[in-house]
Amino acid sequence: RLSATMVETLAGCMFEDIQYADIQVEAAVGRGTFGVVFKAVWKGKDVAIKTIESDNERNAFLVELRQLSRVNHSNIVKLYGFCDNPVCLVMEYAECGSLYNRKSYCV
């Protein structure tokens, strides 16, 4: 769960508090900066769920949550929100995978 201090740190950021029970997790698709990334369905759309695996990864989680909540651009993965139990980000699913692993653009 996110502590009260962590939630206070996120004040002013735009995202939705999502209930994990509303997400249908399908399969693990890789690893992110922290934790495992899963493909899932939320509100009828494909999403990526980024989890954290330890308390040490919470700072990276907060940084990514803060950064993604402040941007809105078609070339940046959209943040829909987060869950606090278990702690995870709910993001737009990028069908072609990570740019880090791509040698050419997905069309």
N, C-alpha and C positions, 0 to 999 in steps of 0.2 A: 504494500500500500504506500501511497505518497504521504509523507508527513505534512503537518500543517505548515511548517517552514517552507517546504518545497512548493506547496500550493500558493503561498504568499509570494514566492519568487516569480510565479507565473502570472501574477496580476497584470491585467492589461493585454494579455495575449488572446487572440481570437481562435477558439477551437471548441469542439463539443466534448462534453463529458459522456463517454459512451459506456454502456453496460456490456460487459463481456458476454453475457448470456444472449445478447442480440446478434452475436457474430457466429457464423458457421465456418470454422477453420477447416480447410481442405488438405493442405500439404505443406511441408517445409520446402522452401525454394532457395535458401541460402543463408549467409551470415551477413550482418551489417556491421557498423562501427561497434555496436554492442549487441549481444544476444543473437537469436535466430530469427529469420524472416519467414513468415508463413503466407501463403495465398489463402484468402478467405472471402466470404461473401457477407456484406452488411448492407441492409436496406436495398437488397436486390442488385447491388453492384459489386464487381470484383474489387477487393482491397488487399493491401499488404499489411500484415501485422508484424511490427518489430517489437520483440520482447527484450527484457533485460534478464540476465542470469545471476547477477550478484549485486549486493549493495554498492560495490565499487563502481558499477556501471551507471549508477543513478545520476551522477553529474553529467556524463555524456548524454544521457537520456534528456535531462533538463535543457542542455545546450541545444540539442536537435529540436526539441519541442518548441523552445523559444524562437529559434531561427526560422523554422518552417511556418510557425504561426504568424510571422510578420510579413511573409511574401505571398504574392498571388500573381503567378505568371505561367503561361502555357508551357514553358520549357522547364518548369520546376515541378517536381512531384507535389501534389496537393495534400496537405494535412487535413484530415477530416476531424480528428480528435484523439483522445486517449482514454485508456481504461486505467483505473487505479488498483484493480484486484482481479487478475494479475496486472502488473504495470506493463503497459505496452502502448505503442503508437498505432493509430489506424490511419493509413495513408492510401493515396491513389495507387493502384497496381500498375506497374510498368511492364507491359507484356514482354518486351524485349530484354528485360533484365537490367543489370547494373551497367552504367556507362564505363565503369572501371574495367569490366571484362570484355567490352565491345571493341572491335577493330574497325568496324564500319557502322554507319547509321542503319537503324531498323526502319524500313519503309512500309 
